[in-house]
Amino acid sequence: MTDAAHRPVLLDEAIGALAIRPDGVYVDGTFGRGGHSAAILERLGPNGRLLAMDKDPEAAQVALDRFGGDNRFGFKRCSFAMLEALTDEMGITGRVDGLLLDLGVSSPQLDTSARGFSFQADGPLDMRMDTTSGPTAAAWLASADEAEIARVLRDLGEERFAGRIARRIVETRAERPLATTGELAALIEAAVPFRERHKHPATRSFQAIRIYINRELEDIEACLAQSLRVLAPGGRLAVISFHSLEDRIVKRFMRDAARGVAAPRGLPVRGGPQGQTLRLVGKAQRPSEIEINANPRARSATLRVAERLS
Ligand SMILES: C[S@@+](CC[C@H](N)C(=O)[O-])C[C@H]1O[C@@H](n2cnc3c(N)ncnc32)[C@H](O)[C@@H]1O
């Protein structure tokens, strides 16, 4: 896959936020097609290091092809929820100068119908970022009970017709298994009573099932918590999120870590809260009109940045 297949979102802003030092140690938790990784490597000197991760076997292949010969670069195919285990293994826990997470799916994942992420192109109902493990969307929809499906669609897709869609899924699968993205999209279209403007009726449900199948929110929570131990004092955390559920987790995490823990009432502690672990760096950043015009998928991106306090 070439660079053109995935345009890195908020590239200059994210790389600027990492404040890269040529001899620093950096982690790209979401390698994708390596757009952000390439920009980090460009700024590293011979003693700098970049460790990249991605769950996706295709991303792993691209990492090998693009940067396999660069001895400053290492790659591990795993979830970024394994961050600390990996930095422990490499002896860099507490020494990482910057961690970047560019969340969600990549354009090649979305655009390849065989990956089953898209309701616009028919393909097998898979939706796994890690195609080597865990149940596919088809397997989950074949076995989950109606209430669980409705809960996922409501909580992770903010789908107001979650109950109707879940009922239709359960009725349909009693007659035939749901095997393709096209079948699921058509079923949802038939189940919802009216359409939102400029939005396919399956958009919310596909987002919800994808987030659930890939344990996306759990992985983000785990990685953020570990980042506090993994980052060096002064190290930067930069996170690009693409929907409100992700961004809410990132925003709350950074805000709470920046506020610290308030001392319990009645304790004779002077001054403000204790235990602040992060300092917020600037406000949330959004892509420019120019970037959105060139890459409409950047439209919903938000970058938040924080720095590890000593
Ligand atoms: C938006 S793309 C990143 C694009 C990348 N920054 C680039 O410039 O090419 C998100 C990538 O993160 C990966 N990903 C998402 N969640 C992950 C997780 N929990 N652990 C590891 N990789 C993850 C996806 O497989 C996908 O390749």
The ligand as a Tripos MOL2 file, in Angstrom:
@<TRIPOS>MOLECULE
LIG
   27    29     1     0     0
SMALL
NO_CHARGES

@<TRIPOS>ATOM
      1 C1         -6.0170    6.0060   11.6680 C.3       1 LIG1
      2 S1         -4.9890    4.6450   11.3990 S.3       1 LIG1
      3 C2         -3.3660    5.2620   11.7200 C.3       1 LIG1
      4 C3         -2.7210    5.8380   10.5170 C.3       1 LIG1
      5 C4         -1.2660    6.2060   10.7050 C.3       1 LIG1
      6 N1         -1.0730    7.2520   11.6830 N.3       1 LIG1
      7 C5         -0.6420    6.5980    9.3860 C.2       1 LIG1
      8 O1         -0.1530    7.7270    9.2630 O.co2     1 LIG1
      9 O2         -0.6230    5.7720    8.4740 O.co2     1 LIG1
     10 C6         -5.2530    3.6880   12.8220 C.3       1 LIG1
     11 C7         -4.4370    2.4130   12.8880 C.3       1 LIG1
     12 O3         -4.4110    2.0170   14.2510 O.3       1 LIG1
     13 C8         -4.5800    0.6340   14.3500 C.3       1 LIG1
     14 N2         -5.1870    0.3970   15.6560 N.ar      1 LIG1
     15 C9         -6.3920    0.8110   16.0920 C.ar      1 LIG1
     16 N3         -6.5790    0.4240   17.3580 N.ar      1 LIG1
     17 C10        -5.4520   -0.2200   17.7450 C.ar      1 LIG1
     18 C11        -5.0290   -0.8390   18.9500 C.ar      1 LIG1
     19 N4         -5.8110   -0.8940   20.0190 N.pl3     1 LIG1
     20 N5         -3.8040   -1.3680   18.9910 N.ar      1 LIG1
     21 C12        -2.9830   -1.3200   17.9000 C.ar      1 LIG1
     22 N6         -3.3420   -0.7890   16.7320 N.ar      1 LIG1
     23 C13        -4.5570   -0.2270   16.6530 C.ar      1 LIG1
     24 C14        -5.4460    0.2560   13.1810 C.3       1 LIG1
     25 O4         -5.2250   -1.0850   12.8290 O.3       1 LIG1
     26 C15        -4.9920    1.2440   12.1110 C.3       1 LIG1
     27 O5         -4.0010    0.6750   11.3140 O.3       1 LIG1
@<TRIPOS>BOND
     1     1     2 1
     2     2     3 1
     3     2    10 1
     4     3     4 1
     5     4     5 1
     6     5     6 1
     7     5     7 1
     8     7     8 2
     9     7     9 1
    10    10    11 1
    11    11    12 1
    12    11    26 1
    13    12    13 1
    14    13    14 1
    15    13    24 1
    16    14    15 ar
    17    14    23 ar
    18    15    16 ar
    19    16    17 ar
    20    17    18 ar
    21    17    23 ar
    22    18    19 1
    23    18    20 ar
    24    20    21 ar
    25    21    22 ar
    26    22    23 ar
    27    24    25 1
    28    24    26 1
    29    26    27 1
@<TRIPOS>SUBSTRUCTURE
     1 LIG1         1 GROUP 0 **** ****
